[in-house]
């Protein structure tokens, strides 16, 4: 025997309107218009063949049938919310597969991962290194780190941080035969390139330097490799600040100049839209965003 169920969106609108005794406040809670709430209530009344509300002196009142119906369904909504909370709480444990480029994993996540594990001991993080970050949110991946402008279809993308590119090198280059005192001195040094030569081209153009030979110097396929080459004194790299930060903090790299290249892209934490409320994903998202916020505040205090 089939069950006769009313239109559930209409029941949801009725429950909110009955609880507030206001179509306006129900609309605000449900993020719809007042007209939409009225339409849903009318649809429910037509389905039931009963009037659920009546207006008196600008007040919204429940009819006797409406009051009876509200008392019956309000506990159902409470039970549904409680069941959902319990399910999401259970989803806060288990494995969490996170996809990202090897460079982001090595330079940023791995050194900090113990902090997440300390506060979330029931979540077993599994790191999946991928070469193409914006194609890494496959069915076997819970969360991915994308680098771009945030325009991806069918996913939830939370912005973590903007990025700037900064010139970095080993401290030993400052005391060599060709010390780095101004940007034009780079013409005497090997340029190290991350994936291509366009970043150095844009940096020199921004600095007004037209005679630099950006066609010289090796190209590396991963950001961590170009940073390691710079740390070993093989030349000057234009590094992503988020990824270069650990080596700068440890003294393996320095920034010889203040000129930076502001990227149009940013780091995003991305997950499947229909999984965005899972407990383990919420926990990882909140931790990532707090970590980046703390580091940004720290950098601002340091100037």
N, C-alpha and C positions, 0 to 999 in steps of 0.2 A: 504494500500500500504506500503510495507516494505521499510525502509530507507537504502540506500546504504552507509555504513560507511567504511572508510579505516581502516586498522589495527592501533589501537590507540597507541600502543607502537612505531610503526614506525612514526606516526605523531608527537609524542612527541620528538623523536630523530631528525626529520626534523626541528621542530621549534627551538630546541636548536642549531642545526648546522647552520641554516639560521641566527639566531640572532648573533651568534659568528663568522659566516663565517669560521668555523674551526671544523673539525671532532674531533680533539684532545681535544679542550676545551669543546665541547659538551659531550664527553666521561667522562671528569673529573667532569662535573656538574651532570651527570646522574649516576656516580659511575659504569660505565661499561668500556669495552675496546674500543679502536678506531675501531677495527675490528667489534665489535658488532654494533656500530653506522653505519658503512658502510653497514653492512648486513641489518639493518633496513631501511636505505635509499633506498637500492636496492629493497627491498620488496615493499616499497611504490611506487617507480617508476614503478615496474612491475604491480602493482595494477592499477595505473593511466594510464599507457601506455605513459608516458611522462618522459623526462629528467628534473630533478630539479636543478642539479648543473653541472658546468663545471669548469675545471681547466685551469688556464692561468698563465704562469710564476710562478709556485709554489703557486699561490693564488687560493682560492676557491671562485667561483662566482656563483650567482644564475642565472639560465636561466630566460628568460622572463616569462615562465609559473611558474617557481619556485618562482620568486618575487611576482607574482600575488597571488599565493597560500599562501605564507607567510603573505602577508598583510591581507588576509582574515581570517586566523586562529589565528594570534597572539592575536587579541582581545578576541577570544574565550578562550584562555588559561588564559588571564588576568581576564576575567569574572569568570572562573572556580576557580581560586585561591582566588578571592575576595569572592565568594559564600562560599567557604570552610572556610575562615577566619571568615565570619559572623556566620556560623553554629557553629564553635568551640567557638566563643565568647558567643553565646547563651547557649552552653553546660557548660559554667563556672558558671551557677547558678543552684539551685535545691539541692536535697539531695545527699549526698555522704556517702555511707555505707563502713565503714572501719572495717575489721576483724583482731583480734589479740588476744593473750592470755590475760586473766585477769590481770596477773602480769605486762605485758608491758603497758596495759591500765592504771592501777592504779599507777604504779611507774614512768612512763615516759609521756604518752600522756595527760592524764587528767590534770595534773598540768600546762601544756603548751597550752592546747587547746584554751584558750581565746585569745592567741596571733594570732592564725590562723584566728579565727572568726573576730578579729578586722580588719585584712587586707583583709578578704574575707567574708564580711557580707551576701552576697547572697548565700553562700554555707552552707547548713544545714548538719553538720556532725552527722552521726549516728554510734555509736560504737557497734560492735557485738563481744562479748566475746566468744572465742572458746578454747577448750582444745588442739586441734591439729592444730597448725598454718599452716603446709604445706598441709592441706586438706581443707582450709577455703575459697579459692577463688571460691565460688560457683556462680551461675548465678545471685543471688541477692546481690552480694558483688562487689563493685567497686574496692577497694584496700585492700590488706592484708599485714600484716607484717610477713615475714617468717624469721626463724632462721636456717641457714644451710650454704651450700657451693655454692649456686647459680646455681645448675644444675637442673633446672626444665623445663620441656618441655611445649611449647605452651603458655608461659607467658613472659612478660617483667619484668625483675628483676633488680632493681637499688640498688647497694650496699650502705648502710647507714653508717655502722661502723663495724670494727672488735671488738671482745670482749675478755676480760680477766677475769678470776675468781680470786677473792681476799678474803682472810680471813677477816671476820668482826665479831665484837662482841659489846656488851654494854660497855661503859666506866667503869661501876662498876666492871667488871671482872679484870681490871688492878690492883685494890687495894684489891682484895680478899686474902684468905689464900694461894692460889696458883697463884701468879701473872704471867702474860704472858710476859716473857722476851725474850724467844727464841722459835723457832718452836717446839722443843722437849717438851716444857711445855704443849703442847696440849694433851699429854697423860693423864693429870690430869683433863681434862675438857670434858664436853659432846660435841660431834660433832653433828651438825645439817646438815641434808642431803637434797639436792634439787633433788627430783625424784629418786635418787639412790645413791649408795655409791662409784661409780667409780671415781667421781671427786676428792674426798678426797684421794682415793687410788693413783691417778696420782700425786696429789700435794705432798703427803708424799714421793712418789718414787722420784720425782724431787728434793726434799730437802735432799734425802739420808737418810731418817728416816725409819727404818725397823721394829721397835717394837711398832708402833702405832696401836691401835685396832680400825680399821675403821668400824667394825661390830657393834659398840655400837652407840647409839643415834637415835633419831626419824627421819623418812623420811617424807617429806612434798610433796604434789602433785603440789604445785604452788610456784614459786619463791618468791612471795610477802609474803607467809605464813612463809617461812623459815627466811626471813629477819625480820619479825615481832617477831618471836620467839627469834632471836638473840638480837633484840632491847630491849626485856623484860628480858634479862639476863639469858635465858634458856640454853645458850651454845654458841659455835662458829660456824658460818656458812661459807661456801665457796660460796660467792655470785657473781652474774654477776655484773660487775662494772657499767654498764649502769643503771641497776635497783637499785643498792645499793646507787648510787650517792645522791639522795635526802635525805636519812636518814643520810648519812655521812656528808652532807652539814649542816643538821639541828643539828648535834651533837648527834643524837640517836645511831649512830653506829660509830665505829672507826676501823682502820686497824692496828692491833697490830704488823704485820710483813710486810716487803716489798716484800717477795716472792709471785709471782703471777703465775697462770697457764694460759698460752696463749691458747685460744680456736682455733680449726681449723675452727669453724663456725663464721658467721657474721650475722648482721641484714640486711634484704633486704626489700625494698618496692616493692610489686608485684602487677601487674594488668593484665587484659586480653590484649593480644597483639593488638587486633583490637580496643581497647578502649584507648590506651595509649596516644593519642593526644587530648582527650576530655579536654576542658578547666578546669573543676573542678578537674580532675585528675592531669593535669599538675601543677595547682596551689598548690595542696596538696603535690605533689612530690617535687616541688622546695622548698616549705616551710620546709618539713622534712629534705631534704638534707642540707639546709642552717642552720637549727637549730643544726644538728649534727656537721656540720663543725665549727660553732661558739663555741660549747661546747668543741670540740677537741682542737681548738686554745686556748681557755681559760685554759684548763688543761695543755697544753704545756707551757704556760706562767707561770703557777703556779709551774711547775716542777713536 
